Amino acid sequence: MTDTSREGGSTSGRAAADPGADPRARVELADLRRPEAPYLRACLGLDPGHVPMWIMRQAGRYLPEYRKLKESYDFLTLSSTPELLTEVTLQPLKRFPMDAAIVFADIMTPLHSMGFDIDFAPGPVIQNPFRGPADVGSLRTPEPEEIAPYLEEGLRSLAAELPPHQALIGFSGAPFTLFCYVVEGGGSKDFMTPRSLLRAEPEAAHTLLSALADTQVHYLRMQHRAGADALMIFDSWVGLLSESEYRHFAMPFVQRILDGLADVPAPVTYFPFGGGHLLDAVSELDVDVVGIDWRTPLSEASGRLGDGKAVQGNLDPAALFATPGILEAEASEVLREGAQAGSHVFNLGHGIDRRTDPDQVARLVDFVHGWGR
Ligand code: CP3
């Protein structure tokens, strides 16, 4: 069921303070650069024409053309050279009729300008992790123009190249997830060091979380200014938290980002990976779309999120390794579940696995686009 009552609304942005306005109308269609794009329409709860789809990590190692480029350039070079990041972003769209492109960057991209020294091997490695009060002094909240200027240039060329029906997504990490990496110094199963620091040094932790939130505001605003039509915030590690911890250490800093985007007319998706137990709290966040992993059925997620939030997801990435018949059956189930939610953007429940056969992706995109026709 889609709500078309908001079409052709005023030109006010997210901050729309008109007390008579639909409280869900954070972004008006008239403010979008690509009002025809099905992905953007679904984000706003409007009739998209077909169920739009894109795939998390759609540009990357499962594509032979990406692996080819990786023979000549490392990840940091690919993601920090405007021409190369533009080319890589568009690679999946040349193969598959996706409804959106997501700019080729990383959630760690803006941290360099905060003073962190980051490598990819291939997961992020931070040479100078934040370990407590002694590191507060070297923490920087960069000026907006210092953050990834190459990305701004890449986004401008992408926005110029994409046709009106394909949307361009910009993104960032959420403060708690970024906190996990910069305190741990890299990946971890349980991020015990950062989760301990929250208790041992609450003030230093708060300072870091606030600086991370403020930097993401600058970073996301820059991406919208440069041409991103929609924004997404990845919270990959909140699944480690109880609801009470989430409300204390993670959620306020996500809302701090959202407040900083209040006047930015772009739909915002929030993806609390592994956060099925957090959806009651997430329902209170001022976002347009919530990404759901494969463990929570979309109808249940939507019920807990309440009216006015679209859902994105949530096919298990493992389904792409199944026979075509099983893949299509599982995709149908996601589509049926999504139809019970108010508005649905089809995606996987997490990033695509690098061993995936691109022909299976082609099959999935065809199937989703043909559904209901
Ligand atoms: O979705 C896309 O196509 C856009 C690009 C994108 C990348 N990272 C490129 C990348 C996006 C949206 C991300 C998000 C990201 N990065 C997240 C949130 C999503 C999630 O997975 O939970 C996280 C936690 C990171 C941090 C990160 N960067 C990790 C854990 C890794 C290693 C993972 C791996 O696939 O090996 C990276 C490196 C990275 N970021 C790669 C890519 C394509 C692999 C680099 C390579 O090709 O060698």
Boltz pocket constraint, residues with backbone or C-beta under 6 A from the ligand:
constraints:
  - pocket:
      binder: B
      contacts: [[A, 55], [A, 56], [A, 57], [A, 58], [A, 59], [A, 60], [A, 61], [A, 70], [A, 75], [A, 102], [A, 103], [A, 104], [A, 105], [A, 106], [A, 107], [A, 108], [A, 120], [A, 122], [A, 123], [A, 124], [A, 171], [A, 187], [A, 234], [A, 236], [A, 273], [A, 351]]
      max_distance: 6.0
